[in-house]
Amino acid sequence: MLRIIRLAALIFTGILLYPPFCMGAENIVTFYPKAITRIQSPPDESKLSIICQHKIGEEFVTFIGAEKKVLLAAITKEKLKHPEKNILLRRMFVKTKTMPVPFAGNIVDWAYVFDRNNDGKIDYVAYLIGALPVKPKDFPKNFPKGSETASMDQLELFYKNSQLIFRHWADDHFSGKVNGGILESMDPERKFWVDGWTLIQSTHFDSILDTCYNFKDDINIKTADCVKSGEGYLTHRIDGESVFEAKDLDSRNKLLSLFNEAAGACRLAKDSFYQE
């Protein structure tokens, strides 16, 4: 009987200390499709409005919403006054002397923010990195590689498949630290083309990267394991081939802390965030 009482006490303590897990909050793998749905079905920019703005150090963190609920967080050097005019939630082209090019907006330092366990703190961030083309399923095998010249039809394919690209960062332990990420996986032979996505995790929340694989459209369907390199994994990102290590995951903690410090100053609560 005493053993049962002790076990019940341990379970109760666990509920008090780790409510997110008992509440059924989703992890990065299960939540990623919902984040993608949000990104691919954004509200019209004209509906964006400032919910709250707070200066931290030399930067302003602005929470931007739709329907009076927080949807985005932007980081700027100056006060952001008109998000509906300066932030683009979908692909756009601007004309140049030669041809139109993809455009991501005047303000590009922003992210979709989520509170998955309803505690008023941000625990999932989809951070914009720019506008890039994503290879379609019927991508032609003869598309130019390296410095080869592309035809007008091939350039049209490039622009047609361009979209806003985000890196996803998740705090699945709900402790204020990032322990998982989803990054773009670039075609190493064709510059600027996104070939798929890379999931990297520390599943034991101990800063040791123990999971890494590539996928295309479905995060549950692995297309390839990552190549292990030292204590990290080899990745092909827009900034080139490099090894992603635990310190790269830890570096995102600063971003999460910045957003949550501003969220606290703005007194954001569990019902402050836009729900899917």
C-alpha positions as CSV (number, residue, x, y, z in Angstrom):
1,M,0.0,0.0,0.0
2,L,2.8,2.3,0.9
3,R,4.5,1.6,-2.5
4,I,1.3,2.6,-4.3
5,I,1.0,5.8,-2.3
6,R,4.6,6.7,-3.2
7,L,4.0,5.9,-6.9
8,A,0.9,8.1,-6.9
9,A,2.9,10.9,-5.3
10,L,5.6,10.6,-8.0
11,I,3.0,10.8,-10.7
12,F,1.3,13.8,-9.1
13,T,4.7,15.6,-8.8
14,G,5.4,14.8,-12.5
15,I,2.1,16.4,-13.4
16,L,3.0,19.5,-11.4
17,L,6.5,19.8,-12.8
18,Y,5.8,18.8,-16.4
19,P,2.3,19.8,-17.3
20,P,3.0,20.2,-21.0
21,F,3.5,16.5,-21.4
22,C,0.3,15.6,-19.5
23,M,-1.6,18.1,-21.6
24,G,-0.7,16.3,-24.8
25,A,1.3,19.1,-26.3
26,E,2.8,18.2,-29.7
27,N,6.4,17.8,-30.6
28,I,8.2,19.1,-33.7
29,V,7.4,16.1,-35.8
30,T,3.6,16.1,-35.1
31,F,3.3,19.9,-35.2
32,Y,5.3,20.7,-38.3
33,P,2.4,19.9,-40.7
34,K,0.2,22.3,-38.8
35,A,2.9,25.0,-39.0
36,I,3.2,24.4,-42.8
37,T,-0.6,24.7,-43.2
38,R,-0.5,28.1,-41.4
39,I,2.4,29.3,-43.6
40,Q,0.7,28.1,-46.8
41,S,-2.7,29.6,-45.9
42,P,-1.8,33.1,-44.4
43,P,-4.3,35.8,-43.9
44,D,-4.3,38.8,-46.3
45,E,-1.5,41.2,-45.3
46,S,-4.1,44.0,-45.0
47,K,-5.5,42.3,-41.9
48,L,-2.2,42.4,-40.1
49,S,-2.1,44.7,-37.1
50,I,0.3,45.4,-34.2
51,I,-0.7,43.6,-31.0
52,C,2.2,44.8,-28.8
53,Q,5.7,46.2,-29.3
54,H,8.6,46.2,-26.8
55,K,12.2,47.4,-27.0
56,I,14.9,45.0,-25.8
57,G,18.4,46.4,-26.0
58,E,18.8,48.0,-29.4
59,E,16.0,46.1,-31.0
60,F,12.2,46.3,-31.2
61,V,10.2,43.1,-30.9
62,T,6.8,43.5,-32.5
63,F,4.0,41.0,-32.1
64,I,1.7,41.1,-35.1
65,G,-1.7,39.6,-35.3
66,A,-4.7,38.8,-37.3
67,E,-8.2,38.8,-35.7
68,K,-6.5,40.4,-32.6
69,K,-4.5,37.2,-32.0
70,V,-0.7,37.0,-32.2
71,L,0.5,35.4,-35.4
72,L,4.0,36.8,-36.0
73,A,6.9,38.3,-34.2
74,A,9.2,40.8,-36.0
75,I,12.6,42.1,-35.0
76,T,13.6,45.6,-36.2
77,K,16.0,48.4,-35.4
78,E,13.3,51.0,-35.6
79,K,9.7,50.9,-34.5
80,L,7.5,49.0,-36.9
81,K,4.5,51.0,-37.7
82,H,2.8,49.4,-40.7
83,P,3.2,45.6,-40.8
84,E,0.4,45.4,-43.4
85,K,2.7,47.4,-45.9
86,N,6.1,46.0,-45.0
87,I,5.6,42.3,-44.4
88,L,4.8,39.8,-47.1
89,L,3.2,36.5,-46.1
90,R,3.3,35.0,-49.6
91,R,5.6,35.0,-52.6
92,M,5.8,38.2,-54.7
93,F,7.9,39.2,-57.7
94,V,9.5,42.6,-58.4
95,K,10.5,43.8,-61.8
96,T,14.2,44.4,-62.7
97,K,15.8,45.5,-66.0
98,T,16.1,41.9,-67.2
99,M,13.4,39.8,-65.5
100,P,11.2,39.6,-62.4
101,V,12.8,38.2,-59.2
102,P,11.2,36.7,-56.1
103,F,10.8,39.2,-53.2
104,A,10.2,38.6,-49.5
105,G,9.1,42.0,-48.3
106,N,10.8,45.1,-46.8
107,I,10.9,43.5,-43.3
108,V,12.4,40.1,-43.4
109,D,13.5,39.5,-39.8
110,W,10.3,37.9,-38.7
111,A,8.7,34.5,-37.8
112,Y,5.5,32.7,-37.2
113,V,5.3,32.0,-33.5
114,F,3.3,29.3,-31.7
115,D,2.3,28.4,-28.1
116,R,1.6,24.7,-28.4
117,N,1.0,24.0,-24.7
118,N,-1.0,27.1,-23.9
119,D,1.2,28.5,-21.2
120,G,1.6,32.0,-22.7
121,K,5.2,31.3,-23.9
122,I,6.4,30.8,-27.4
123,D,7.8,27.2,-27.9
124,Y,7.8,26.9,-31.7
125,V,9.2,29.4,-34.3
126,A,9.1,29.3,-38.1
127,Y,11.7,31.9,-39.0
128,L,11.8,33.4,-42.5
129,I,15.1,33.0,-44.4
130,G,14.0,34.2,-47.8
131,A,12.3,33.3,-51.1
132,L,13.7,30.2,-52.9
133,P,12.5,27.7,-55.5
134,V,11.5,24.2,-54.2
135,K,12.0,21.3,-56.6
136,P,8.6,19.9,-57.8
137,K,8.0,16.1,-58.1
138,D,8.4,16.4,-61.9
139,F,11.7,18.3,-61.7
140,P,13.5,17.8,-65.0
141,K,16.7,15.8,-64.8
142,N,18.4,17.9,-67.4
143,F,18.1,21.1,-65.5
144,P,21.5,22.9,-65.6
145,K,24.0,22.2,-62.9
146,G,26.8,24.5,-61.6
147,S,27.6,27.3,-64.0
148,E,25.6,25.9,-66.9
149,T,23.3,28.5,-68.6
150,A,19.5,28.0,-68.1
151,S,17.0,28.5,-70.9
152,M,14.0,30.9,-70.5
153,D,11.7,27.9,-69.9
154,Q,14.0,26.7,-67.1
155,L,14.1,30.2,-65.6
156,E,10.3,30.3,-65.7
157,L,10.3,27.0,-63.8
158,F,12.7,28.6,-61.2
159,Y,10.3,31.5,-60.6
160,K,7.1,29.4,-60.8
161,N,8.4,27.2,-57.9
162,S,9.7,30.0,-55.7
163,Q,8.2,30.4,-52.3
164,L,8.9,31.8,-48.8
165,I,11.3,29.4,-47.0
166,F,11.3,29.1,-43.2
167,R,13.5,27.3,-40.6
168,H,11.6,25.8,-37.8
169,W,12.9,25.7,-34.2
170,A,11.1,23.9,-31.4
171,D,11.3,23.7,-27.6
172,D,9.8,20.3,-27.1
173,H,10.8,20.2,-23.4
174,F,9.0,23.5,-22.8
175,S,12.0,24.7,-20.8
176,G,12.9,27.7,-22.8
177,K,15.6,25.9,-24.9
178,V,15.5,24.8,-28.5
179,N,16.1,21.1,-28.9
180,G,14.9,20.5,-32.5
181,G,15.1,22.1,-35.9
182,I,13.9,21.7,-39.5
183,L,16.2,23.2,-42.1
184,E,16.2,23.6,-45.9
185,S,18.2,20.9,-47.7
186,M,19.6,22.4,-50.9
187,D,20.5,20.5,-54.1
188,P,24.3,20.5,-53.9
189,E,24.6,20.5,-57.7
190,R,22.0,23.2,-58.5
191,K,22.4,26.5,-56.8
192,F,19.4,28.0,-54.9
193,W,17.1,25.0,-55.4
194,V,15.6,23.5,-52.2
195,D,15.7,19.7,-52.6
196,G,13.9,18.8,-49.4
197,W,14.1,19.3,-45.6
198,T,16.4,18.1,-42.8
199,L,15.1,17.3,-39.3
200,I,17.7,17.5,-36.5
201,Q,16.9,16.7,-32.9
202,S,18.2,16.2,-29.4
203,T,15.4,13.8,-28.4
204,H,16.7,13.5,-24.8
205,F,16.8,17.3,-24.4
206,D,20.5,17.1,-23.4
207,S,22.1,19.1,-26.2
208,I,23.4,15.8,-27.8
209,L,22.1,15.5,-31.4
210,D,20.9,12.0,-31.8
211,T,18.4,12.2,-34.7
212,C,18.8,13.6,-38.2
213,Y,17.2,12.6,-41.5
214,N,16.0,14.2,-44.7
215,F,12.4,14.2,-46.0
216,K,10.4,15.7,-48.9
217,D,6.7,16.6,-48.4
218,D,5.9,14.3,-45.4
219,I,8.0,14.6,-42.3
220,N,7.1,11.0,-41.4
221,I,8.6,9.6,-44.6
222,K,12.4,9.6,-44.4
223,T,14.2,9.9,-47.7
224,A,17.8,9.6,-46.3
225,D,19.7,9.5,-43.1
226,C,22.1,12.4,-42.5
227,V,25.8,11.9,-42.7
228,K,27.4,11.9,-39.2
229,S,30.4,14.2,-38.8
230,G,32.0,14.5,-35.4
231,E,29.3,15.4,-32.9
232,G,27.0,16.8,-35.6
233,Y,25.6,16.1,-39.0
234,L,26.5,17.3,-42.5
235,T,23.9,19.6,-43.9
236,H,23.3,21.4,-47.3
237,R,21.8,24.8,-46.4
238,I,21.5,28.0,-48.4
239,D,24.7,29.3,-46.9
240,G,26.6,26.2,-48.1
241,E,27.6,22.7,-47.0
242,S,28.5,22.6,-43.3
243,V,28.3,20.5,-40.2
244,F,25.3,21.3,-37.9
245,E,26.3,20.8,-34.2
246,A,24.6,21.1,-30.9
247,K,26.0,24.7,-30.5
248,D,24.1,25.6,-33.7
249,L,20.9,24.4,-32.0
250,D,21.8,26.3,-28.8
251,S,22.4,29.5,-30.8
252,R,18.6,29.6,-31.4
253,N,18.0,29.9,-27.7
254,K,18.8,33.6,-27.9
255,L,16.0,34.1,-30.4
256,L,13.5,32.2,-28.3
257,S,14.5,34.1,-25.2
258,L,14.2,37.4,-27.0
259,F,10.7,36.6,-28.1
260,N,9.6,35.3,-24.7
261,E,11.1,38.3,-22.9
262,A,9.1,40.5,-25.1
263,A,6.0,38.3,-24.7
264,G,6.3,38.6,-20.9
265,A,6.7,42.4,-21.1
266,C,3.6,42.5,-23.3
267,R,1.7,40.2,-20.9
268,L,0.8,37.7,-23.5
269,A,-1.3,34.9,-22.1
270,K,-2.4,31.5,-23.2
271,D,-5.3,33.0,-25.2
272,S,-3.2,35.6,-26.9
273,F,-2.0,33.5,-29.8
274,Y,-3.7,32.7,-33.1
275,Q,-5.0,29.2,-33.2
276,E,-5.2,26.9,-36.2
